[in-house]
Amino acid sequence: MASQEDQLHSFHQSLSAVLGSSPVDAAGASLMESRGGQVDHGDVDHVDVEEYGIHTTKVFRNPAVPILYEQALKNEAGSNITNTGALVVRSGAKTGRSPKDKRIVFEESTAEDVWWGPVNIKLDEHSFLVNRERAIDYLNTQEQLYVFDGFAGWDPAYRIKVRVITSRAYHCLFMHDMLIRPTTAELEAFGEPDYVIYNAGCFPANRYTEGMTSATSVA
């Protein structure tokens, strides 16, 4: 199997062949140097997440795909690039949606709008706050994090702004595909998100927190 350095160099060459030049970000700034296919992080945007109780200072905001590839290959064991250029990673024990671990926080303003039952399972606000605090505690143990700011919904009149904070590069890459990517101008004017997702999937929930049935919590 090729070394990670060889894979990065191959990835750089493949992208250069497709684009006709070094990979570029949305603003057109070069992201990769020719030496060894290493990504140049000089133009990467960073963001302060102190307002969420997260004190990690190195936080990549909407990094370009080559940077996320590099970060995954360097920092996540088992990550590789296939012969088609796709990034392959190990997600851990849970590889699906964990539908039985999904919860919806019960609160009065929306209580009548949810079809409660075995699919939409209630979670009280206190348990949600306990789980969120555990997620924040875990994110605070990380030397670097990734933030993706994007839109859910295409129409500017109805779309919502979503911020995802995660410890794994491939999760940020996943959201790069799942959400609508803002333009450079939209990202600069993004402001406060409507929703914030704390992705701490590498850290288990406390099974003894009321409402939990496993070490996985999606709420």
C-alpha positions as CSV (number, residue, x, y, z in Angstrom):
1,M,0.0,0.0,0.0
2,A,1.3,3.5,-0.9
3,S,2.4,5.7,1.9
4,Q,0.3,8.7,3.0
5,E,2.9,11.1,1.5
6,D,2.7,9.2,-1.8
7,Q,-1.1,9.3,-1.7
8,L,-1.1,13.0,-1.1
9,H,1.3,13.6,-3.9
10,S,-0.8,11.4,-6.2
11,F,-3.9,13.3,-5.2
12,H,-2.3,16.6,-5.9
13,Q,-1.2,15.4,-9.4
14,S,-4.7,14.1,-10.2
15,L,-6.4,17.3,-9.2
16,S,-3.9,19.3,-11.1
17,A,-4.6,17.2,-14.2
18,V,-8.3,17.8,-13.9
19,L,-8.1,21.5,-13.1
20,G,-5.2,22.3,-15.3
21,S,-3.4,23.9,-12.4
22,S,-2.9,23.5,-8.7
23,P,-6.2,23.0,-6.8
24,V,-7.8,26.3,-5.8
25,D,-10.3,27.4,-3.3
26,A,-13.5,29.4,-3.9
27,A,-11.5,32.7,-4.0
28,G,-9.0,31.2,-6.5
29,A,-6.1,31.1,-4.1
30,S,-3.6,28.3,-4.6
31,L,-3.9,25.7,-1.8
32,M,-1.1,23.3,-2.7
33,E,2.6,23.7,-3.2
34,S,4.3,21.5,-5.7
35,R,6.8,20.2,-3.1
36,G,5.6,16.7,-2.1
37,G,1.9,17.6,-2.6
38,Q,1.7,19.3,0.8
39,V,-1.2,21.6,1.3
40,D,-0.4,25.3,2.0
41,H,-2.6,26.3,5.0
42,G,-1.7,30.0,4.7
43,D,-5.0,30.9,3.0
44,V,-7.2,28.7,5.2
45,D,-10.0,30.5,7.0
46,H,-10.2,30.0,10.8
47,V,-13.0,30.8,13.2
48,D,-13.4,31.5,16.9
49,V,-15.8,29.1,18.7
50,E,-15.3,30.4,22.2
51,E,-19.0,31.5,22.3
52,Y,-20.0,27.8,22.3
53,G,-17.7,27.1,25.3
54,I,-15.0,25.5,23.0
55,H,-11.5,26.8,23.6
56,T,-9.6,25.0,20.9
57,T,-7.8,27.8,19.0
58,K,-6.9,25.9,15.7
59,V,-10.3,25.6,14.0
60,F,-10.5,25.2,10.2
61,R,-13.5,26.9,8.7
62,N,-14.9,25.5,5.5
63,P,-11.5,24.2,4.4
64,A,-11.1,23.1,0.7
65,V,-11.4,19.4,-0.2
66,P,-7.6,18.9,-0.6
67,I,-7.0,20.2,3.0
68,L,-9.6,17.8,4.3
69,Y,-8.0,14.9,2.4
70,E,-4.6,15.8,3.8
71,Q,-5.9,16.2,7.4
72,A,-7.7,12.8,7.3
73,L,-4.7,11.0,5.9
74,K,-2.3,12.6,8.4
75,N,-4.5,12.4,11.5
76,E,-7.0,9.5,11.2
77,A,-5.7,5.9,11.3
78,G,-7.1,3.7,8.5
79,S,-7.7,6.6,6.1
80,N,-6.7,6.0,2.5
81,I,-7.5,7.1,-1.1
82,T,-8.9,4.7,-3.5
83,N,-7.8,4.3,-7.1
84,T,-10.8,6.4,-8.2
85,G,-9.7,9.3,-5.9
86,A,-12.3,8.7,-3.1
87,L,-11.4,9.1,0.5
88,V,-11.9,5.9,2.6
89,V,-12.1,6.2,6.4
90,R,-13.0,4.0,9.4
91,S,-16.1,5.5,11.0
92,G,-16.0,3.3,14.1
93,A,-18.5,0.9,15.6
94,K,-21.6,2.7,14.3
95,T,-21.7,2.9,10.5
96,G,-25.3,3.9,9.9
97,R,-27.9,6.4,11.2
98,S,-28.5,4.7,14.6
99,P,-32.3,5.4,14.3
100,K,-33.0,3.9,17.8
101,D,-30.6,6.4,19.3
102,K,-32.2,9.5,17.8
103,R,-34.2,11.8,20.1
104,I,-36.2,15.0,19.8
105,V,-36.1,17.4,22.6
106,F,-39.6,17.9,24.1
107,E,-40.6,21.5,24.5
108,E,-44.0,23.2,24.6
109,S,-43.8,25.4,21.5
110,T,-43.4,22.4,19.1
111,A,-44.9,19.6,21.2
112,E,-48.1,19.4,19.2
113,D,-46.2,19.4,15.9
114,V,-44.3,16.1,16.5
115,W,-45.8,12.7,15.9
116,W,-44.4,11.1,19.1
117,G,-43.8,7.4,19.2
118,P,-41.1,4.7,18.5
119,V,-39.5,6.8,15.8
120,N,-39.8,10.3,17.2
121,I,-38.7,9.6,20.8
122,K,-38.9,12.3,23.5
123,L,-35.9,13.6,25.3
124,D,-36.2,16.1,28.1
125,E,-34.2,19.3,27.9
126,H,-32.0,18.5,30.9
127,S,-30.7,15.3,29.3
128,F,-30.1,17.1,26.1
129,L,-28.0,19.7,27.9
130,V,-26.0,17.0,29.7
131,N,-25.2,15.3,26.4
132,R,-24.3,18.6,24.7
133,E,-22.0,19.4,27.6
134,R,-20.2,16.1,27.2
135,A,-19.8,16.8,23.5
136,I,-18.3,20.2,24.2
137,D,-16.0,18.7,26.9
138,Y,-14.8,16.2,24.3
139,L,-14.3,18.9,21.6
140,N,-12.2,20.9,24.1
141,T,-9.7,18.0,24.3
142,Q,-8.9,18.2,20.6
143,E,-5.9,20.1,19.3
144,Q,-7.7,21.2,16.2
145,L,-11.3,21.2,15.0
146,Y,-13.2,21.7,11.8
147,V,-16.3,24.0,11.2
148,F,-18.5,23.9,8.2
149,D,-21.0,26.7,7.6
150,G,-23.6,26.0,5.0
151,F,-27.3,26.3,4.1
152,A,-30.1,23.8,4.3
153,G,-32.5,24.7,1.5
154,W,-31.7,26.5,-1.7
155,D,-34.1,29.4,-1.8
156,P,-32.6,32.3,0.2
157,A,-36.0,33.3,1.4
158,Y,-36.5,30.0,3.3
159,R,-33.1,28.4,3.8
160,I,-31.6,28.1,7.2
161,K,-28.0,28.6,8.2
162,V,-26.3,25.6,9.8
163,R,-22.9,25.4,11.5
164,V,-21.3,22.0,12.1
165,I,-18.4,21.7,14.6
166,T,-16.5,18.4,14.3
167,S,-13.3,16.8,15.4
168,R,-12.9,14.7,12.2
169,A,-11.9,15.9,8.8
170,Y,-14.1,13.5,6.9
171,H,-17.2,14.6,8.8
172,C,-16.5,18.1,7.6
173,L,-16.1,16.7,4.1
174,F,-19.4,14.9,4.4
175,M,-21.2,18.2,5.3
176,H,-19.4,19.9,2.4
177,D,-21.4,17.5,0.3
178,M,-24.6,17.5,2.3
179,L,-25.2,21.2,2.8
180,I,-25.4,24.0,0.2
181,R,-21.9,25.5,0.1
182,P,-21.9,29.3,0.5
183,T,-20.1,31.5,-2.0
184,T,-17.1,33.5,-0.7
185,A,-19.4,36.6,-0.2
186,E,-22.1,34.5,1.5
187,L,-19.5,33.0,3.9
188,E,-18.2,36.4,4.8
189,A,-21.7,37.6,5.6
190,F,-22.8,34.3,7.2
191,G,-23.3,35.8,10.7
192,E,-24.9,33.8,13.4
193,P,-26.2,30.3,12.4
194,D,-29.7,29.3,13.0
195,Y,-28.6,25.8,14.1
196,V,-25.3,24.5,15.6
197,I,-24.4,20.8,15.4
198,Y,-21.8,19.6,17.9
199,N,-20.3,16.4,16.3
200,A,-18.5,14.5,19.0
201,G,-19.2,11.0,17.6
202,C,-15.9,9.7,18.8
203,F,-16.9,10.2,22.4
204,P,-19.7,8.1,24.0
205,A,-22.8,9.4,25.7
206,N,-23.4,8.4,29.3
207,R,-25.7,5.4,29.1
208,Y,-27.1,6.3,32.6
209,T,-28.3,9.8,31.5
210,E,-32.1,9.7,31.6
211,G,-33.5,8.9,28.2
212,M,-30.4,7.1,26.8
213,T,-30.5,3.5,25.7
214,S,-26.9,3.2,24.5
215,A,-23.6,5.1,24.3
216,T,-24.8,6.9,21.1
217,S,-27.0,10.0,21.2
218,V,-28.4,12.0,18.2
219,A,-30.7,14.8,19.4
